[in-house]
Amino acid sequence: MNKKILLILLSLFMFLSTKNIFSYQIIYNNQSYTPNISITPYLYSREFLAGQNIIGYVLIQNNDPYYYPQIFLGIMLVNENSSFGNQVLYAELKMISNLLPYQNYTVNFSYQIPENISSGNYKLLFYLYTATKHIIGNPNDFSTPVYENIYINNPNIGNYPWISIVRNQTTLKNNNEVLNLNLSLYSLYNTNATINTKLAAWDAMLYGAIYNNSFNVKLKQGYNYIYIDNVDISSLYPGMYYILIEVYSGNLLQDLYIIPYYVYGESLFFDGIYLNNNGTLLVILSTYPDDNKNHVLYNVGLTIYSNNQKFQHTINIGNLLYNSTKYIHIYDNVPMINGIDLCFNLTYQKEVNGPTYLSNICYTYYLINQANKPSSNYNTEIKVIIILVIVAGLVAYLLIKK
């Protein structure tokens, strides 16, 4: 009798120990996902005097069932009076932290208008930024950008801004994997300026740069042509990058310009990471380039893991022919723990037995409304562990008695 019980318990132990508490589904299609989040700015006035504060707030409504960590509200003041395109005179990212499903948030803002600003029409631009929605093309794609028109009056003769980036004369050129930036500036006066340049992956605005440079220049009245240091791009992975140019003079931002730059070649990267309030995780991978050619990526794999919860789950996607597949949707289940960190490793090869390319990103999710209410996924994991312990104990007891 003891032998039969022992055999049953051993079989149950083997079944439970090999049971995967995670489950996943892979769907290939040609659609991504656009977050359903709205932003509504409110200004206490739309007409201002030079030197006054622009004061208001922004209502952010998360109409999704998804958590969005590391959210920033982007605010820009754009000068419409320039002859060289829209000048950015003010740019700020205000940390919101986490958006919970179906929750509303209010963010206050204030900006002091320079005393010497020129009279005219301006725009305030509001948008959301987060690395959980990896950007393709437009830095405002995470949310529909919202504009508010304002008018600024200066009773005196204002001269700010006095330097503009001439966008149609500013170019990037790849010279044997060395990037050259030809910068064109127009200045109203002979003056000094500080130029900051930054090269980074398109979705890495907050996570450092591949290249940084800052230098001072003397500008003459009229057009000025500046050739930036050569930038080695031979080690860049295929994908989208950006060059950020900032021009300062007299401690004031005169203009800001972002230029996209493409490194061509087959690649696969994160297009969106969405954690549902029921514990379902949606990871969207995007192929690049989208040129309808028969590109093949080999040994594609995704690993989802948590350092503070000590779990790891690997999904083998295999070889990927993406001439007709632009996006891969991967649905998975993860434990819902307040403050859980989720990390993602994406690996692939562009040729058989070739070098392995790796993309990695981590986020911390704060599930405020569920801090004390673990979901059924986590309960299932705890129950499996408890049963394993009980079964192991019974097996050990019977072996000892025997």
ChimeraX attribute file (.defattr): number of C-alpha atoms within 10 A of each C-alpha:
attribute: neighborCount
match mode: 1-to-1
recipient: residues
	/A:1	6
	/A:2	11
	/A:3	11
	/A:4	9
	/A:5	13
	/A:6	18
	/A:7	13
	/A:8	13
	/A:9	17
	/A:10	16
	/A:11	12
	/A:12	15
	/A:13	19
	/A:14	12
	/A:15	12
	/A:16	16
	/A:17	13
	/A:18	8
	/A:19	10
	/A:20	10
	/A:21	16
	/A:22	15
	/A:23	12
	/A:24	13
	/A:25	11
	/A:26	15
	/A:27	12
	/A:28	15
	/A:29	13
	/A:30	12
	/A:31	13
	/A:32	15
	/A:33	14
	/A:34	12
	/A:35	19
	/A:36	15
	/A:37	17
	/A:38	17
	/A:39	21
	/A:40	16
	/A:41	19
	/A:42	14
	/A:43	14
	/A:44	9
	/A:45	11
	/A:46	14
	/A:47	13
	/A:48	16
	/A:49	17
	/A:50	19
	/A:51	16
	/A:52	13
	/A:53	14
	/A:54	19
	/A:55	15
	/A:56	15
	/A:57	15
	/A:58	17
	/A:59	15
	/A:60	20
	/A:61	19
	/A:62	21
	/A:63	15
	/A:64	18
	/A:65	17
	/A:66	23
	/A:67	21
	/A:68	26
	/A:69	21
	/A:70	16
	/A:71	18
	/A:72	18
	/A:73	19
	/A:74	17
	/A:75	21
	/A:76	18
	/A:77	22
	/A:78	23
	/A:79	20
	/A:80	15
	/A:81	15
	/A:82	15
	/A:83	9
	/A:84	15
	/A:85	15
	/A:86	20
	/A:87	26
	/A:88	23
	/A:89	20
	/A:90	18
	/A:91	16
	/A:92	13
	/A:93	16
	/A:94	16
	/A:95	13
	/A:96	16
	/A:97	15
	/A:98	18
	/A:99	23
	/A:100	24
	/A:101	19
	/A:102	15
	/A:103	13
	/A:104	15
	/A:105	14
	/A:106	14
	/A:107	14
	/A:108	12
	/A:109	15
	/A:110	10
	/A:111	15
	/A:112	11
	/A:113	17
	/A:114	16
	/A:115	15
	/A:116	16
	/A:117	20
	/A:118	21
	/A:119	20
	/A:120	13
	/A:121	15
	/A:122	21
	/A:123	18
	/A:124	19
	/A:125	18
	/A:126	23
	/A:127	22
	/A:128	23
	/A:129	24
	/A:130	22
	/A:131	25
	/A:132	23
	/A:133	21
	/A:134	22
	/A:135	21
	/A:136	16
	/A:137	13
	/A:138	9
	/A:139	19
	/A:140	17
	/A:141	17
	/A:142	22
	/A:143	19
	/A:144	16
	/A:145	17
	/A:146	16
	/A:147	18
	/A:148	15
	/A:149	12
	/A:150	17
	/A:151	14
	/A:152	19
	/A:153	17
	/A:154	16
	/A:155	11
	/A:156	12
	/A:157	11
	/A:158	16
	/A:159	13
	/A:160	17
	/A:161	24
	/A:162	18
	/A:163	26
	/A:164	24
	/A:165	27
	/A:166	21
	/A:167	17
	/A:168	10
	/A:169	12
	/A:170	17
	/A:171	12
	/A:172	15
	/A:173	13
	/A:174	15
	/A:175	12
	/A:176	9
	/A:177	15
	/A:178	14
	/A:179	18
	/A:180	17
	/A:181	19
	/A:182	15
	/A:183	19
	/A:184	18
	/A:185	22
	/A:186	18
	/A:187	19
	/A:188	16
	/A:189	12
	/A:190	11
	/A:191	15
	/A:192	14
	/A:193	21
	/A:194	17
	/A:195	17
	/A:196	16
	/A:197	21
	/A:198	18
	/A:199	24
	/A:200	21
	/A:201	21
	/A:202	21
	/A:203	20
	/A:204	17
	/A:205	17
	/A:206	11
	/A:207	10
	/A:208	12
	/A:209	15
	/A:210	15
	/A:211	13
	/A:212	14
	/A:213	12
	/A:214	12
	/A:215	10
	/A:216	13
	/A:217	11
	/A:218	10
	/A:219	20
	/A:220	15
	/A:221	14
	/A:222	12
	/A:223	15
	/A:224	15
	/A:225	14
	/A:226	13
	/A:227	11
	/A:228	16
	/A:229	13
	/A:230	14
	/A:231	17
	/A:232	16
	/A:233	17
	/A:234	11
	/A:235	7
	/A:236	14
	/A:237	17
	/A:238	16
	/A:239	20
	/A:240	20
	/A:241	22
	/A:242	20
	/A:243	20
	/A:244	17
	/A:245	19
	/A:246	19
	/A:247	23
	/A:248	19
	/A:249	17
	/A:250	10
	/A:251	9
	/A:252	14
	/A:253	20
	/A:254	22
	/A:255	26
	/A:256	22
	/A:257	18
	/A:258	15
	/A:259	14
	/A:260	17
	/A:261	20
	/A:262	14
	/A:263	16
	/A:264	13
	/A:265	12
	/A:266	18
	/A:267	19
	/A:268	27
	/A:269	20
	/A:270	23
	/A:271	22
	/A:272	21
	/A:273	23
	/A:274	21
	/A:275	24
	/A:276	19
	/A:277	19
	/A:278	16
	/A:279	19
	/A:280	19
	/A:281	19
	/A:282	21
	/A:283	21
	/A:284	24
	/A:285	22
	/A:286	23
	/A:287	23
	/A:288	19
	/A:289	21
	/A:290	14
	/A:291	12
	/A:292	11
	/A:293	11
	/A:294	10
	/A:295	19
	/A:296	16
	/A:297	20
	/A:298	19
	/A:299	17
	/A:300	19
	/A:301	17
	/A:302	21
	/A:303	15
	/A:304	18
	/A:305	19
	/A:306	19
	/A:307	11
	/A:308	10
	/A:309	13
	/A:310	8
	/A:311	12
	/A:312	15
	/A:313	17
	/A:314	14
	/A:315	17
	/A:316	11
	/A:317	15
	/A:318	12
	/A:319	16
	/A:320	18
	/A:321	14
	/A:322	25
	/A:323	15
	/A:324	15
	/A:325	17
	/A:326	20
	/A:327	23
	/A:328	23
	/A:329	22
	/A:330	19
	/A:331	17
	/A:332	19
	/A:333	19
	/A:334	26
	/A:335	24
	/A:336	25
	/A:337	20
	/A:338	17
	/A:339	15
	/A:340	18
	/A:341	17
	/A:342	20
	/A:343	16
	/A:344	21
	/A:345	16
	/A:346	21
	/A:347	20
	/A:348	24
	/A:349	21
	/A:350	21
	/A:351	12
	/A:352	12
	/A:353	9
	/A:354	10
	/A:355	10
	/A:356	15
	/A:357	14
	/A:358	15
	/A:359	13
	/A:360	13
	/A:361	12
	/A:362	15
	/A:363	18
	/A:364	16
	/A:365	22
	/A:366	21
	/A:367	22
	/A:368	13
	/A:369	11
	/A:370	13
	/A:371	12
	/A:372	10
	/A:373	14
	/A:374	16
	/A:375	16
	/A:376	13
	/A:377	18
	/A:378	18
	/A:379	14
	/A:380	14
	/A:381	15
	/A:382	13
	/A:383	12
	/A:384	16
	/A:385	14
	/A:386	12
	/A:387	14
	/A:388	18
	/A:389	13
	/A:390	14
	/A:391	18
	/A:392	15
	/A:393	12
	/A:394	16
	/A:395	19
	/A:396	13
	/A:397	12
	/A:398	13
	/A:399	12
	/A:400	8
	/A:401	8
	/A:402	8
